[in-house]
Amino acid sequence: MSLPGLIGSADLTAGNWVQLGSALAEPGIVNITVCNRNTTAVKISIAIGYDAPTDPGVKDHIQTDMPLAGNMPMERNGRSCSTGAKIWVRSDTANVSACAEGVPST
C-alpha cells in the first residue's frame, strides 16, 4: 500500500485477526484507530509484523487484549513502520471497526 492516506479498514469479526490493507510499499508513520460500536467493553489486540504471511506471530504484537469500553474509540499513533510492514487488528467481539492511515517517513 502506498502512503499517504488510508492503508486499510475493516469491520472486525469476533476472535479473528484482520490485516488492514496490504503490506506497506514504502516506510511510513502509521496511525491505527479502533472503534467499539458495542455498548459493552471488548478486548482489542494489535500487531505489526513483516514475516508472517497471514496472521501475526507472537513477536509482532504491540498490544494484547486491551480493554476498550463500549461506544469508545482507541488510537495508536505515530508508529514508525518499514517497507513491507503488515498491520493486524483483532477483537474478542464483533461490531468493532478498525482503520490504519499513514504518511511517508522519508
N, C-alpha and C positions, 0 to 999 in steps of 0.2 A: 504494500500500500504506500502510495506516495503522500508525503506531507506537503503543505499544511491541510488542516481541516479534519473532517470526520474519518477516523480509521475504521470504525465499525460500531454497530449497535445490535442489541438483541433483547428479546423478551425471554427471560430465563425459565427453564423448567426445573422442577424440584430435583436436586441431587446430581445434576449433570453439568460437567464443565462445558462452557461455550467459549469458543475463540471469537474475539471481536475483530472482524476484518481478517485480512491476510497478513503474512509476515511483512514487517516494515522494509521498504525498498531503500531507505536512507536513514541515517541517525536522526533522532529527534527527542524532543521533550514531550512526554505524554501525560495527559490528564484523564483520569478514569472516574466516571460518575455512575453511581448505582442508586436507584430509586425504589424503595419498598412501597408498593401500591396496596399492601395489606393493612388492616387496622391493628394487627398484632406483629410482634417482633419476628425477625428472621435472622439467620446466620449467613454471613457473606464471606467467601474466600476469593482471593485474587492471586494470580500467578503471572509472572513474566519470564519467558524462557526462550531458548534458542534451539535446543537439540530435539525435544520431544515432537514426534510427528502429529499426534492427535491431542492427547491430554498432557498436562504438565507433569513433570517429575516432582518429587518432594523437594528437591533443591531449588525449584522455581517459585515456590510460594513466598509471597511478600505479606500475606495476611491470611489467617485461617480462622474460620468460624467466628468472625467478629459480629457481635450483636448489632442489629440495625432496627431501631424502633419503628412501629407502624407509621405509615404515611410520611416517612422521612427520607431525605437524600443523604448520601455519603460521597465525599470526594477524596481522591488520592491524586494530588497534583505535583507536577514537576519531576516526574520520574524520567531520568535520562536513559534512553534505550539506543542500542547499536543497531546497525543494519541486520535484518533477519529476526528481530525480536517478535515474539508472538505473545498476545495478551489474552488471558483466560479469566473468566469470572464464573462463580458457582454460588447458588443459593440453596438452602435446605427446603425452600418453599417456592411454589410458583407465584406469579403475579409480581415479579421483580424485573425492572428494566435496567439495562446497563449500556453505557456507551464509552468509547475512547476517542479522544481528539488529540491532535499533536501539531507541533511546529518543528521545522528543521532546527537542528542544533549547530549547524555549520553555516 
